[in-house]
């Protein structure tokens, strides 16, 4: 018998669990990259959501929700994959920012999320949208 893959299957989303943890071999280079990017200081609660995302607990998400995912979560109680399958994800995983930070970071292609001035993650292609609390 052949060995099965060590990747954990996520039958509720049809995909493998998406862990976002940086491999040890890439940490130094990414830390250097993070130092040169605009910074966004996050709260302790935001830090905990980063951990949830990084460990794959929010699969199939590969980061904080984009507006389309956010609206699906609000109105359908989950994510609609390929317009045919609803993935149960009823809690919006968004990163709220102040109007000042939005204005400052609006043109950034990437930014570094920091907690107590320590780089935590790189957010690529940030998307800013209204945070509808319904």
N, C-alpha and C positions, 0 to 999 in steps of 0.2 A: 504493500500500500504506500502511496505517496503521502507525504506530509501536507497538511492544509496550511494555507497562509496564516501568518500570525496576526493579520489585520482583523480587528473585531468588526463584525458585520452589524449594521444598524437596520434591522428589518423594517422599522417604522418609517425610515426615509429612503430605503433602497440603496443606500450608499455606505461606504466605510465611515467609521467615526473620523471626524476631521480634527485631529490634534494640531494645534498651532504653535507648539513649543519649538523653539529654535534649537537645532542640534548643537551640541557643545563645540563642534568644529567650525561653526559659523558665527558663534557669539562675538568674538573679538571684532570681526569685520563689520557686523551689524551694529555693534556698540559704537564703533567709530562713525558709521553712517548716521546713526541716531544723534550723535553730538552735533552734526552739521545741519540738522533740520530744525524748523520752527518747533517750539515746545508748547504743549498744552498740559497744564497741571490738572490732575484728576483727583476726585475724592476717594475716600476709603471704600465706599460702596461701588464706585466705578472700577476701582482696582479689583474688587471681588468679582465683578462681571467679566473683567479681562481674564481672570483665572478660569471662570466657567467656560468662556470661549476657548481659551488656550488648551484646556484639558479635553475638549471635544464634547462637553455635556450639552452643548446647544447645536449639535450637528442637525441639519446640514449647513448651518451658518458657518461662514469663514471669517467672521468679524461682526461688528455691530451692524444692526439692520440698516439696509438702504431704505429709502422712502417707500418703494414698492412693497418690500417685505414687511415694513412697519404697518402699512395700510392693510395688507392681507391679514396680518396678526390681529389688528383691531376689528376688522369687519367679518373675517371668516374664522377667527380663533386658531389660525395656523397658517402655514405656507402652502401655496399651491405650486407644486412642481410640475412642469411640463403641461400645465393646464388640465391635468387629469388626476393628480393624486394630492390629497391634503395631508400635510405633515403636521402633526399636533405640536404646536408651539404657540401657546396662548399668551405668554408673557412677553411683552415687547422688550427686546434687548437693544436699547439705544443709548447713545452717549450725549446727554444734554450739554450744551455749551451756552455761555452768555452771549449777548448781542455783541459785546466788545471783542470776545474771542472769535466769533463768527466773522466779523469784519476784518480782523487781523489775519485770519487764516484762510479766508475765502478763496484765494488764488493758489494756495499751497497744493502741490501734487502729492506730497507726503508730509507727515509730521510725527513728532515723537511724543508719546503719552508719558508723562512723568508723574511720580508720586513722591512727595517730599524731596523734590529736585533730583530724584533717581530715575534714569530712563527705564521704562517698563515695557513698552511696545512701540512699534512703528505702525502708524495707520496710513495706508496707501489709498490714494484717490478718495479723500474724504468727501462726503456729500452732506450738505447742510439743507435742512428742511424744517418746516414748522413742526413743533412737538405738540401734536393734538392730544389733549388729555380728555378722552370721552368716556 
